[in-house]
Amino acid sequence: MPQPKHIVKVALPDQEKLPDDIKSYFDKCQEKLGMVPNVLRAFTFNEDKFRTFSKFYNQLMLADSPLTKLEREMIAVVVSSCNRCYYCLVAHGQAVRELSGDPQLGEMMAMNYRICELDPKQRAMLDFAWKLTATPHDIGDADRQSLRDVGWEDDAICDISDTTAFFNYTNRMAHGLDMIPNPEYHTMSR
């Protein structure tokens, strides 16, 4: 059974009438990814928010960080698993498959990251991200210390927290708008 065909269940502006900078951004996505991710189309409901969202996403996920791109995508999947966010599980599960070269890792992480064979640093990172998502009020000094104990430094703890917080936000937007992932994600990196 195919997934629903809508992008979101709110009215979006006519994509042909978007400002040139957003159209250009979409052209780059089409060139690099072979598609425009539906999450980007969804944020066209407000042009300024689109620009802020895409700039922040690129800074968080693509700029230099003590976390690898794969580790940031792993956080995205674990947060999305905790929140049961269909869009992000599909889209970021694909990114985990691509970056890891492992076609099974994205699904294992989506279903239960604890079954994955991870190094102690990654395990601690994902345990922290899960707890920060599920019970943020329970995070304390001992949780940050558990990250330090396996070798994460404070700049990494900031990036782990930032990435976790960002995907909690995007998960809630995806749920609120009933955002559906591009169907292409399902077959990529298999």
Biotite code that builds the C-alpha atoms (Angstrom):
import biotite.structure as struc

atoms = struc.array([
    struc.Atom([0.000, 0.000, 0.000], chain_id="A", res_id=1, res_name="MET", atom_name="CA", element="C"),
    struc.Atom([1.509, 3.341, -0.972], chain_id="A", res_id=2, res_name="PRO", atom_name="CA", element="C"),
    struc.Atom([1.807, 6.146, 1.543], chain_id="A", res_id=3, res_name="GLN", atom_name="CA", element="C"),
    struc.Atom([-0.499, 9.188, 1.258], chain_id="A", res_id=4, res_name="PRO", atom_name="CA", element="C"),
    struc.Atom([0.400, 11.559, -1.569], chain_id="A", res_id=5, res_name="LYS", atom_name="CA", element="C"),
    struc.Atom([0.053, 14.900, 0.238], chain_id="A", res_id=6, res_name="HIS", atom_name="CA", element="C"),
    struc.Atom([3.037, 16.905, 1.483], chain_id="A", res_id=7, res_name="ILE", atom_name="CA", element="C"),
    struc.Atom([1.230, 18.456, 4.454], chain_id="A", res_id=8, res_name="VAL", atom_name="CA", element="C"),
    struc.Atom([-2.416, 18.955, 5.365], chain_id="A", res_id=9, res_name="LYS", atom_name="CA", element="C"),
    struc.Atom([-2.343, 22.739, 5.275], chain_id="A", res_id=10, res_name="VAL", atom_name="CA", element="C"),
    struc.Atom([-2.388, 25.039, 2.263], chain_id="A", res_id=11, res_name="ALA", atom_name="CA", element="C"),
    struc.Atom([1.041, 25.881, 0.884], chain_id="A", res_id=12, res_name="LEU", atom_name="CA", element="C"),
    struc.Atom([1.791, 28.762, -1.478], chain_id="A", res_id=13, res_name="PRO", atom_name="CA", element="C"),
    struc.Atom([2.042, 28.147, -5.190], chain_id="A", res_id=14, res_name="ASP", atom_name="CA", element="C"),
    struc.Atom([5.584, 26.811, -5.617], chain_id="A", res_id=15, res_name="GLN", atom_name="CA", element="C"),
    struc.Atom([5.917, 28.675, -8.927], chain_id="A", res_id=16, res_name="GLU", atom_name="CA", element="C"),
    struc.Atom([5.336, 31.996, -7.142], chain_id="A", res_id=17, res_name="LYS", atom_name="CA", element="C"),
    struc.Atom([8.040, 31.537, -4.510], chain_id="A", res_id=18, res_name="LEU", atom_name="CA", element="C"),
    struc.Atom([10.866, 34.103, -4.376], chain_id="A", res_id=19, res_name="PRO", atom_name="CA", element="C"),
    struc.Atom([13.874, 33.481, -6.589], chain_id="A", res_id=20, res_name="ASP", atom_name="CA", element="C"),
    struc.Atom([16.204, 32.624, -3.679], chain_id="A", res_id=21, res_name="ASP", atom_name="CA", element="C"),
    struc.Atom([13.903, 29.813, -2.540], chain_id="A", res_id=22, res_name="ILE", atom_name="CA", element="C"),
    struc.Atom([13.461, 28.527, -6.098], chain_id="A", res_id=23, res_name="LYS", atom_name="CA", element="C"),
    struc.Atom([17.253, 28.557, -6.474], chain_id="A", res_id=24, res_name="SER", atom_name="CA", element="C"),
    struc.Atom([17.601, 26.595, -3.209], chain_id="A", res_id=25, res_name="TYR", atom_name="CA", element="C"),
    struc.Atom([15.105, 24.049, -4.534], chain_id="A", res_id=26, res_name="PHE", atom_name="CA", element="C"),
    struc.Atom([17.061, 23.809, -7.807], chain_id="A", res_id=27, res_name="ASP", atom_name="CA", element="C"),
    struc.Atom([20.204, 22.959, -5.793], chain_id="A", res_id=28, res_name="LYS", atom_name="CA", element="C"),
    struc.Atom([18.283, 20.288, -3.884], chain_id="A", res_id=29, res_name="CYS", atom_name="CA", element="C"),
    struc.Atom([17.013, 18.813, -7.126], chain_id="A", res_id=30, res_name="GLN", atom_name="CA", element="C"),
    struc.Atom([20.555, 18.789, -8.525], chain_id="A", res_id=31, res_name="GLU", atom_name="CA", element="C"),
    struc.Atom([22.213, 17.267, -5.449], chain_id="A", res_id=32, res_name="LYS", atom_name="CA", element="C"),
    struc.Atom([19.455, 14.992, -4.128], chain_id="A", res_id=33, res_name="LEU", atom_name="CA", element="C"),
    struc.Atom([17.316, 14.335, -7.176], chain_id="A", res_id=34, res_name="GLY", atom_name="CA", element="C"),
    struc.Atom([14.306, 15.804, -5.330], chain_id="A", res_id=35, res_name="MET", atom_name="CA", element="C"),
    struc.Atom([13.187, 18.644, -3.104], chain_id="A", res_id=36, res_name="VAL", atom_name="CA", element="C"),
    struc.Atom([12.590, 17.249, 0.391], chain_id="A", res_id=37, res_name="PRO", atom_name="CA", element="C"),
    struc.Atom([8.978, 17.731, 1.413], chain_id="A", res_id=38, res_name="ASN", atom_name="CA", element="C"),
    struc.Atom([10.067, 19.259, 4.718], chain_id="A", res_id=39, res_name="VAL", atom_name="CA", element="C"),
    struc.Atom([11.477, 22.186, 2.736], chain_id="A", res_id=40, res_name="LEU", atom_name="CA", element="C"),
    struc.Atom([8.290, 22.554, 0.718], chain_id="A", res_id=41, res_name="ARG", atom_name="CA", element="C"),
    struc.Atom([6.341, 22.476, 3.987], chain_id="A", res_id=42, res_name="ALA", atom_name="CA", element="C"),
    struc.Atom([8.280, 25.433, 5.378], chain_id="A", res_id=43, res_name="PHE", atom_name="CA", element="C"),
    struc.Atom([7.309, 27.627, 2.421], chain_id="A", res_id=44, res_name="THR", atom_name="CA", element="C"),
    struc.Atom([4.190, 28.523, 4.399], chain_id="A", res_id=45, res_name="PHE", atom_name="CA", element="C"),
    struc.Atom([6.373, 31.397, 5.665], chain_id="A", res_id=46, res_name="ASN", atom_name="CA", element="C"),
    struc.Atom([9.311, 32.530, 3.536], chain_id="A", res_id=47, res_name="GLU", atom_name="CA", element="C"),
    struc.Atom([11.297, 33.989, 6.435], chain_id="A", res_id=48, res_name="ASP", atom_name="CA", element="C"),
    struc.Atom([10.832, 30.821, 8.497], chain_id="A", res_id=49, res_name="LYS", atom_name="CA", element="C"),
    struc.Atom([11.921, 28.764, 5.482], chain_id="A", res_id=50, res_name="PHE", atom_name="CA", element="C"),
    struc.Atom([15.136, 30.766, 5.246], chain_id="A", res_id=51, res_name="ARG", atom_name="CA", element="C"),
    struc.Atom([15.798, 30.497, 8.985], chain_id="A", res_id=52, res_name="THR", atom_name="CA", element="C"),
    struc.Atom([14.977, 26.776, 9.056], chain_id="A", res_id=53, res_name="PHE", atom_name="CA", element="C"),
    struc.Atom([17.174, 25.891, 6.076], chain_id="A", res_id=54, res_name="SER", atom_name="CA", element="C"),
    struc.Atom([20.082, 28.010, 7.337], chain_id="A", res_id=55, res_name="LYS", atom_name="CA", element="C"),
    struc.Atom([19.893, 26.499, 10.815], chain_id="A", res_id=56, res_name="PHE", atom_name="CA", element="C"),
    struc.Atom([19.551, 22.947, 9.450], chain_id="A", res_id=57, res_name="TYR", atom_name="CA", element="C"),
    struc.Atom([22.603, 23.408, 7.240], chain_id="A", res_id=58, res_name="ASN", atom_name="CA", element="C"),
    struc.Atom([24.640, 24.856, 10.111], chain_id="A", res_id=59, res_name="GLN", atom_name="CA", element="C"),
    struc.Atom([23.593, 22.090, 12.496], chain_id="A", res_id=60, res_name="LEU", atom_name="CA", element="C"),
    struc.Atom([23.876, 19.106, 10.182], chain_id="A", res_id=61, res_name="MET", atom_name="CA", element="C"),
    struc.Atom([26.549, 20.042, 7.632], chain_id="A", res_id=62, res_name="LEU", atom_name="CA", element="C"),
    struc.Atom([28.988, 22.445, 9.314], chain_id="A", res_id=63, res_name="ALA", atom_name="CA", element="C"),
    struc.Atom([32.059, 21.411, 11.293], chain_id="A", res_id=64, res_name="ASP", atom_name="CA", element="C"),
    struc.Atom([31.221, 19.659, 14.543], chain_id="A", res_id=65, res_name="SER", atom_name="CA", element="C"),
    struc.Atom([32.814, 17.228, 16.985], chain_id="A", res_id=66, res_name="PRO", atom_name="CA", element="C"),
    struc.Atom([30.014, 14.902, 15.824], chain_id="A", res_id=67, res_name="LEU", atom_name="CA", element="C"),
    struc.Atom([30.259, 13.219, 12.454], chain_id="A", res_id=68, res_name="THR", atom_name="CA", element="C"),
    struc.Atom([27.466, 13.700, 9.943], chain_id="A", res_id=69, res_name="LYS", atom_name="CA", element="C"),
    struc.Atom([26.483, 10.081, 10.591], chain_id="A", res_id=70, res_name="LEU", atom_name="CA", element="C"),
    struc.Atom([26.286, 10.671, 14.340], chain_id="A", res_id=71, res_name="GLU", atom_name="CA", element="C"),
    struc.Atom([24.057, 13.701, 13.821], chain_id="A", res_id=72, res_name="ARG", atom_name="CA", element="C"),
    struc.Atom([21.794, 11.648, 11.557], chain_id="A", res_id=73, res_name="GLU", atom_name="CA", element="C"),
    struc.Atom([21.762, 8.857, 14.140], chain_id="A", res_id=74, res_name="MET", atom_name="CA", element="C"),
    struc.Atom([20.512, 11.364, 16.708], chain_id="A", res_id=75, res_name="ILE", atom_name="CA", element="C"),
    struc.Atom([17.812, 12.465, 14.253], chain_id="A", res_id=76, res_name="ALA", atom_name="CA", element="C"),
    struc.Atom([16.608, 8.864, 13.901], chain_id="A", res_id=77, res_name="VAL", atom_name="CA", element="C"),
    struc.Atom([16.679, 8.102, 17.624], chain_id="A", res_id=78, res_name="VAL", atom_name="CA", element="C"),
    struc.Atom([14.775, 11.278, 18.496], chain_id="A", res_id=79, res_name="VAL", atom_name="CA", element="C"),
    struc.Atom([12.286, 10.519, 15.736], chain_id="A", res_id=80, res_name="SER", atom_name="CA", element="C"),
    struc.Atom([11.902, 6.956, 16.971], chain_id="A", res_id=81, res_name="SER", atom_name="CA", element="C"),
    struc.Atom([11.118, 8.189, 20.460], chain_id="A", res_id=82, res_name="CYS", atom_name="CA", element="C"),
    struc.Atom([8.594, 10.649, 19.005], chain_id="A", res_id=83, res_name="ASN", atom_name="CA", element="C"),
    struc.Atom([7.272, 8.182, 16.375], chain_id="A", res_id=84, res_name="ARG", atom_name="CA", element="C"),
    struc.Atom([7.805, 10.731, 13.619], chain_id="A", res_id=85, res_name="CYS", atom_name="CA", element="C"),
    struc.Atom([7.160, 8.973, 10.318], chain_id="A", res_id=86, res_name="TYR", atom_name="CA", element="C"),
    struc.Atom([8.644, 11.731, 8.161], chain_id="A", res_id=87, res_name="TYR", atom_name="CA", element="C"),
    struc.Atom([11.967, 11.938, 9.965], chain_id="A", res_id=88, res_name="CYS", atom_name="CA", element="C"),
    struc.Atom([12.303, 8.189, 10.480], chain_id="A", res_id=89, res_name="LEU", atom_name="CA", element="C"),
    struc.Atom([12.036, 7.653, 6.729], chain_id="A", res_id=90, res_name="VAL", atom_name="CA", element="C"),
    struc.Atom([14.160, 10.626, 5.633], chain_id="A", res_id=91, res_name="ALA", atom_name="CA", element="C"),
    struc.Atom([16.909, 10.377, 8.248], chain_id="A", res_id=92, res_name="HIS", atom_name="CA", element="C"),
    struc.Atom([16.852, 6.577, 8.258], chain_id="A", res_id=93, res_name="GLY", atom_name="CA", element="C"),
    struc.Atom([17.846, 6.867, 4.595], chain_id="A", res_id=94, res_name="GLN", atom_name="CA", element="C"),
    struc.Atom([20.658, 9.270, 5.516], chain_id="A", res_id=95, res_name="ALA", atom_name="CA", element="C"),
    struc.Atom([21.943, 6.776, 8.109], chain_id="A", res_id=96, res_name="VAL", atom_name="CA", element="C"),
    struc.Atom([21.898, 4.029, 5.455], chain_id="A", res_id=97, res_name="ARG", atom_name="CA", element="C"),
    struc.Atom([23.792, 6.237, 3.013], chain_id="A", res_id=98, res_name="GLU", atom_name="CA", element="C"),
    struc.Atom([26.400, 7.607, 5.406], chain_id="A", res_id=99, res_name="LEU", atom_name="CA", element="C"),
    struc.Atom([27.053, 4.272, 7.118], chain_id="A", res_id=100, res_name="SER", atom_name="CA", element="C"),
    struc.Atom([26.994, 2.150, 3.983], chain_id="A", res_id=101, res_name="GLY", atom_name="CA", element="C"),
    struc.Atom([24.797, -0.245, 5.986], chain_id="A", res_id=102, res_name="ASP", atom_name="CA", element="C"),
    struc.Atom([21.311, -0.808, 4.515], chain_id="A", res_id=103, res_name="PRO", atom_name="CA", element="C"),
    struc.Atom([20.034, -2.285, 7.792], chain_id="A", res_id=104, res_name="GLN", atom_name="CA", element="C"),
    struc.Atom([21.322, 0.286, 10.286], chain_id="A", res_id=105, res_name="LEU", atom_name="CA", element="C"),
    struc.Atom([18.644, 2.915, 9.589], chain_id="A", res_id=106, res_name="GLY", atom_name="CA", element="C"),
    struc.Atom([15.828, 0.440, 10.256], chain_id="A", res_id=107, res_name="GLU", atom_name="CA", element="C"),
    struc.Atom([17.469, -1.017, 13.357], chain_id="A", res_id=108, res_name="MET", atom_name="CA", element="C"),
    struc.Atom([17.921, 2.476, 14.765], chain_id="A", res_id=109, res_name="MET", atom_name="CA", element="C"),
    struc.Atom([14.335, 3.407, 13.926], chain_id="A", res_id=110, res_name="ALA", atom_name="CA", element="C"),
    struc.Atom([12.916, 0.367, 15.653], chain_id="A", res_id=111, res_name="MET", atom_name="CA", element="C"),
    struc.Atom([15.287, 0.043, 18.613], chain_id="A", res_id=112, res_name="ASN", atom_name="CA", element="C"),
    struc.Atom([18.730, 1.652, 18.511], chain_id="A", res_id=113, res_name="TYR", atom_name="CA", element="C"),
    struc.Atom([19.751, -0.415, 21.547], chain_id="A", res_id=114, res_name="ARG", atom_name="CA", element="C"),
    struc.Atom([20.115, -3.542, 19.367], chain_id="A", res_id=115, res_name="ILE", atom_name="CA", element="C"),
    struc.Atom([22.747, -1.857, 17.187], chain_id="A", res_id=116, res_name="CYS", atom_name="CA", element="C"),
    struc.Atom([26.415, -2.631, 17.679], chain_id="A", res_id=117, res_name="GLU", atom_name="CA", element="C"),
    struc.Atom([27.702, 0.831, 18.531], chain_id="A", res_id=118, res_name="LEU", atom_name="CA", element="C"),
    struc.Atom([30.868, 2.080, 20.134], chain_id="A", res_id=119, res_name="ASP", atom_name="CA", element="C"),
    struc.Atom([30.528, 3.323, 23.740], chain_id="A", res_id=120, res_name="PRO", atom_name="CA", element="C"),
    struc.Atom([30.625, 6.996, 22.696], chain_id="A", res_id=121, res_name="LYS", atom_name="CA", element="C"),
    struc.Atom([27.783, 6.565, 20.219], chain_id="A", res_id=122, res_name="GLN", atom_name="CA", element="C"),
    struc.Atom([25.768, 4.491, 22.688], chain_id="A", res_id=123, res_name="ARG", atom_name="CA", element="C"),
    struc.Atom([26.115, 7.179, 25.386], chain_id="A", res_id=124, res_name="ALA", atom_name="CA", element="C"),
    struc.Atom([25.269, 9.910, 22.859], chain_id="A", res_id=125, res_name="MET", atom_name="CA", element="C"),
    struc.Atom([22.085, 8.147, 21.785], chain_id="A", res_id=126, res_name="LEU", atom_name="CA", element="C"),
    struc.Atom([21.072, 7.259, 25.338], chain_id="A", res_id=127, res_name="ASP", atom_name="CA", element="C"),
    struc.Atom([21.404, 10.960, 26.199], chain_id="A", res_id=128, res_name="PHE", atom_name="CA", element="C"),
    struc.Atom([19.385, 12.005, 23.107], chain_id="A", res_id=129, res_name="ALA", atom_name="CA", element="C"),
    struc.Atom([16.628, 9.501, 23.960], chain_id="A", res_id=130, res_name="TRP", atom_name="CA", element="C"),
    struc.Atom([16.417, 10.683, 27.560], chain_id="A", res_id=131, res_name="LYS", atom_name="CA", element="C"),
    struc.Atom([16.494, 14.362, 26.542], chain_id="A", res_id=132, res_name="LEU", atom_name="CA", element="C"),
    struc.Atom([13.575, 13.604, 24.215], chain_id="A", res_id=133, res_name="THR", atom_name="CA", element="C"),
    struc.Atom([11.497, 11.318, 26.439], chain_id="A", res_id=134, res_name="ALA", atom_name="CA", element="C"),
    struc.Atom([12.072, 12.904, 29.842], chain_id="A", res_id=135, res_name="THR", atom_name="CA", element="C"),
    struc.Atom([13.928, 16.203, 29.400], chain_id="A", res_id=136, res_name="PRO", atom_name="CA", element="C"),
    struc.Atom([13.180, 17.252, 32.958], chain_id="A", res_id=137, res_name="HIS", atom_name="CA", element="C"),
    struc.Atom([15.221, 14.278, 34.222], chain_id="A", res_id=138, res_name="ASP", atom_name="CA", element="C"),
    struc.Atom([18.482, 15.352, 32.528], chain_id="A", res_id=139, res_name="ILE", atom_name="CA", element="C"),
    struc.Atom([21.085, 16.291, 35.124], chain_id="A", res_id=140, res_name="GLY", atom_name="CA", element="C"),
    struc.Atom([24.784, 16.486, 35.848], chain_id="A", res_id=141, res_name="ASP", atom_name="CA", element="C"),
    struc.Atom([25.120, 12.694, 35.904], chain_id="A", res_id=142, res_name="ALA", atom_name="CA", element="C"),
    struc.Atom([23.862, 12.495, 32.312], chain_id="A", res_id=143, res_name="ASP", atom_name="CA", element="C"),
    struc.Atom([26.362, 15.058, 31.076], chain_id="A", res_id=144, res_name="ARG", atom_name="CA", element="C"),
    struc.Atom([29.075, 13.291, 33.065], chain_id="A", res_id=145, res_name="GLN", atom_name="CA", element="C"),
    struc.Atom([28.196, 9.986, 31.392], chain_id="A", res_id=146, res_name="SER", atom_name="CA", element="C"),
    struc.Atom([29.015, 11.654, 28.077], chain_id="A", res_id=147, res_name="LEU", atom_name="CA", element="C"),
    struc.Atom([32.305, 13.006, 29.409], chain_id="A", res_id=148, res_name="ARG", atom_name="CA", element="C"),
    struc.Atom([33.193, 9.583, 30.832], chain_id="A", res_id=149, res_name="ASP", atom_name="CA", element="C"),
    struc.Atom([33.253, 8.062, 27.329], chain_id="A", res_id=150, res_name="VAL", atom_name="CA", element="C"),
    struc.Atom([35.222, 10.933, 25.808], chain_id="A", res_id=151, res_name="GLY", atom_name="CA", element="C"),
    struc.Atom([32.721, 13.564, 24.697], chain_id="A", res_id=152, res_name="TRP", atom_name="CA", element="C"),
    struc.Atom([33.889, 17.085, 25.489], chain_id="A", res_id=153, res_name="GLU", atom_name="CA", element="C"),
    struc.Atom([31.646, 20.019, 26.310], chain_id="A", res_id=154, res_name="ASP", atom_name="CA", element="C"),
    struc.Atom([31.450, 21.305, 22.718], chain_id="A", res_id=155, res_name="ASP", atom_name="CA", element="C"),
    struc.Atom([30.164, 17.878, 21.665], chain_id="A", res_id=156, res_name="ALA", atom_name="CA", element="C"),
    struc.Atom([27.638, 17.866, 24.514], chain_id="A", res_id=157, res_name="ILE", atom_name="CA", element="C"),
    struc.Atom([26.352, 21.191, 23.181], chain_id="A", res_id=158, res_name="CYS", atom_name="CA", element="C"),
    struc.Atom([26.037, 19.733, 19.660], chain_id="A", res_id=159, res_name="ASP", atom_name="CA", element="C"),
    struc.Atom([24.349, 16.562, 20.933], chain_id="A", res_id=160, res_name="ILE", atom_name="CA", element="C"),
    struc.Atom([21.843, 18.693, 22.843], chain_id="A", res_id=161, res_name="SER", atom_name="CA", element="C"),
    struc.Atom([21.343, 21.085, 19.922], chain_id="A", res_id=162, res_name="ASP", atom_name="CA", element="C"),
    struc.Atom([20.749, 18.288, 17.421], chain_id="A", res_id=163, res_name="THR", atom_name="CA", element="C"),
    struc.Atom([18.370, 16.529, 19.798], chain_id="A", res_id=164, res_name="THR", atom_name="CA", element="C"),
    struc.Atom([16.412, 19.724, 20.424], chain_id="A", res_id=165, res_name="ALA", atom_name="CA", element="C"),
    struc.Atom([16.205, 20.567, 16.722], chain_id="A", res_id=166, res_name="PHE", atom_name="CA", element="C"),
    struc.Atom([14.741, 17.199, 15.805], chain_id="A", res_id=167, res_name="PHE", atom_name="CA", element="C"),
    struc.Atom([12.234, 17.387, 18.624], chain_id="A", res_id=168, res_name="ASN", atom_name="CA", element="C"),
    struc.Atom([11.091, 20.633, 17.006], chain_id="A", res_id=169, res_name="TYR", atom_name="CA", element="C"),
    struc.Atom([10.955, 19.222, 13.470], chain_id="A", res_id=170, res_name="THR", atom_name="CA", element="C"),
    struc.Atom([9.156, 16.088, 14.693], chain_id="A", res_id=171, res_name="ASN", atom_name="CA", element="C"),
    struc.Atom([6.467, 18.243, 16.247], chain_id="A", res_id=172, res_name="ARG", atom_name="CA", element="C"),
    struc.Atom([6.096, 20.273, 13.046], chain_id="A", res_id=173, res_name="MET", atom_name="CA", element="C"),
    struc.Atom([5.846, 17.052, 11.043], chain_id="A", res_id=174, res_name="ALA", atom_name="CA", element="C"),
    struc.Atom([3.172, 15.686, 13.377], chain_id="A", res_id=175, res_name="HIS", atom_name="CA", element="C"),
    struc.Atom([1.277, 18.975, 13.513], chain_id="A", res_id=176, res_name="GLY", atom_name="CA", element="C"),
    struc.Atom([1.137, 19.327, 9.726], chain_id="A", res_id=177, res_name="LEU", atom_name="CA", element="C"),
    struc.Atom([0.871, 15.588, 8.903], chain_id="A", res_id=178, res_name="ASP", atom_name="CA", element="C"),
    struc.Atom([4.047, 15.859, 6.837], chain_id="A", res_id=179, res_name="MET", atom_name="CA", element="C"),
    struc.Atom([4.691, 12.936, 4.491], chain_id="A", res_id=180, res_name="ILE", atom_name="CA", element="C"),
    struc.Atom([8.212, 12.038, 3.299], chain_id="A", res_id=181, res_name="PRO", atom_name="CA", element="C"),
    struc.Atom([9.178, 11.943, -0.341], chain_id="A", res_id=182, res_name="ASN", atom_name="CA", element="C"),
    struc.Atom([8.538, 8.413, -1.619], chain_id="A", res_id=183, res_name="PRO", atom_name="CA", element="C"),
    struc.Atom([12.072, 8.301, -3.078], chain_id="A", res_id=184, res_name="GLU", atom_name="CA", element="C"),
    struc.Atom([13.549, 7.939, 0.409], chain_id="A", res_id=185, res_name="TYR", atom_name="CA", element="C"),
    struc.Atom([12.103, 4.439, 0.753], chain_id="A", res_id=186, res_name="HIS", atom_name="CA", element="C"),
    struc.Atom([14.272, 2.994, -2.002], chain_id="A", res_id=187, res_name="THR", atom_name="CA", element="C"),
    struc.Atom([17.475, 5.017, -1.629], chain_id="A", res_id=188, res_name="MET", atom_name="CA", element="C"),
    struc.Atom([20.726, 3.541, -0.254], chain_id="A", res_id=189, res_name="SER", atom_name="CA", element="C"),
    struc.Atom([19.448, -0.031, -0.201], chain_id="A", res_id=190, res_name="ARG", atom_name="CA", element="C"),
])
